[in-house]
Amino acid sequence: MVAMDRSEARRLLGVSPGASPRQVESAFRKRVRVSHPDRYPPGSEAAEDATVVMQQLTAARRTLSSEPEPPREAVVTGSPGKGGAAYVTRPDGPNTAERFRSAEDIDRLARSWGLWWGSFLVVAAIGSFIIGSRSATNDAVPIWSPALALIGLVSLVIGWRAHRRLR
C-alpha cells in the first residue's frame, strides 16, 4: 500500500482542493481508462509501469475519500487601504497547485469562449461577405471575410475539442 498526502493525491488525480467525492471518483476513472495494466501485454515493462501507476491512483482515491484534512491557518498580506486588495495565502507557500486552475476549469473556459466567439466570428464573416458582395465600393471583402471565417472556425474547433475532453 502506498501512503500519500492529500495534496499529492489531488495532483495525481488532477482535482481541485474542494473536489466532491463524485469528482474524485470521476477523475480516478478517467485516469484508470488511460493507464490500466490490462491495456498492455502481460509481463512487459509498460504493464509493470501501469501497475505501479494503478497502485498510486488507488492510493490517491483512498486518501481523498477519507476524512478531509483540517483547515490551515490563513496568512493575510498586503494592505487593502492602499488601493490594493489583501492577499490570503496558506502557510505552505504561494506556489502550490491549489493556486492554479484545474484542467477541467480551463477546458470549461475554452469551451465557452471558443464556441461563443467562433460562432460570432463565422456569422460576422457571412454578414461581411453578404454586405460586401452587394456593394461595389467595399474593398475589404476579399481580405476580411475569409480571415473572420478562418479565425471563427479555429475558435469553434478549440471549443469543440474542449467540449470533447469534458465528456
N, C-alpha and C positions, 0 to 999 in steps of 0.2 A: 504494500500500500504506500502511495506517495503522499507525504504531508505537504500541504500547500497553504499559503496565507491567502486572504480574500482578494487583495489587490492583484496578486499573480493569477489567481483563478479568473478574475474579471478580464485581465489582459488576454489570457489564453482563450477564453470563450468569446471575447470581443463584446462584452456587455458593459453598460454604464453602471456606476455605483448604486443607483436606485432601481436597478432592474428587478422586475417582478419574477416570481418563480416560473411563471409561464414563459417569459422572455429568456430566462436562463435555460429552460428545457428546449426551447426553440433553437437557441444558439448552439446548444450541445448537439442536437440532431443534425443541424446544418454542417457542423464540423465533422461529425461521425460519417455522414454521407460521403465526404471527400476523403477521409483518412482511415477508413475501416480496414483492418488487416485482410479481410476476405476479398478485397479488391486486387490483391497482389498474389503472385504464385507462392504456394506454400514453401517455406524454407529459404526464400530469397531475402536479401538484405532489406528490400523495400517492405516486405511483410514484417520483418523484425522491427524496423523503424516505426511502422504503423502500429505495431503492438505497444511500443513504448508511448507513442502519442495517444493511443486509445486509453492507456492507463492514466496518463496525465489529464485527459479530458474527463474521465470518470471521476478522478480525484477533485478536479475543479468543480464539477457539478455537485458532488457530495459536499464540498466546502461551502458553496454558495447556497445549498439547500438547508444547511444547518442554521443555528441561531445567528442573527446579524451581529457584527462587531459593535461594541459600544461607540457612541459618537465621540469624536475627538474634540478637544477644545479649540475653538476658532481664535485666530490672531487677527486683530484689526490693525491695518497700517494705513498711512495716508491721512489726510485731514479733509473732511468734506467741506469745511468752511472756506477753503482757498479756491473754490470754483471746481474742484475735482471731487470724485466720489471716493469713499474709503474702500480699500480692498480687503477682502476677507480671505485669508489663506489658511491652510492647515499646517500643523506643526511639521509634517514630513516634507515640506518644501513646496515651492510654486510650480515645479516642473514634473508634476505627477500626471499619470494617464487620465486622472479624473478631470483635469483641466481642459482636455480636448474633447471634441465631439466624437461620438461613436461613428463607425462606418455606416450604420443604419440611418443615423440622423443626416449624414452627408448625402446618402442616397435619396432620402426623402426630399431634401432641398434640391438636389439635382433633378429629381423627377418633376417637382412642381415648377421650378424655373425653366427647365428645358422644354417641357410640354407647353407651358403658357407662352413663353417668348417665341418658341418655334412656331406655334400656331399663329401668333400675332404677325410674325415676320413673313410667313408664307401668304397670309391674307393681304398684307401690305404689298407684297410683290405682285400678287394678282391684281390688286387695285391699281398699282402703279402702271402695270402693263396695259390694263384696260383704258385708263385715263390717257396714258401716253400714246396709245395707238390711235386714239380719236383726235389727237391734237397734232398738227403738223409742226408746231414750234417747240415741242418738248424734245430736247436733245439728250436728256438724261435717261430715257427708257432703255437704250441698249446697254447701259452700264449698271443702273441701279436695280432694275427688276431682277436680272439673274443673280446679282450679288445678294439682294434681300432673300431671294428664294434659296440660295445655297446656304447662307447663314441660318435661315429658318429650318432647313432640312437637317443641318448638323445639330442644331439645338433639339429638334424633335428626336433625333437618334440618341443623343445623350439622355434625354428624359425617358425614352423608351427603354434604354439599357438599364437605367437606374430602377425603373419600374420592374423589370425582369429580375433584378437582383433582390428586390424586396419581397418577391413571392415566396 
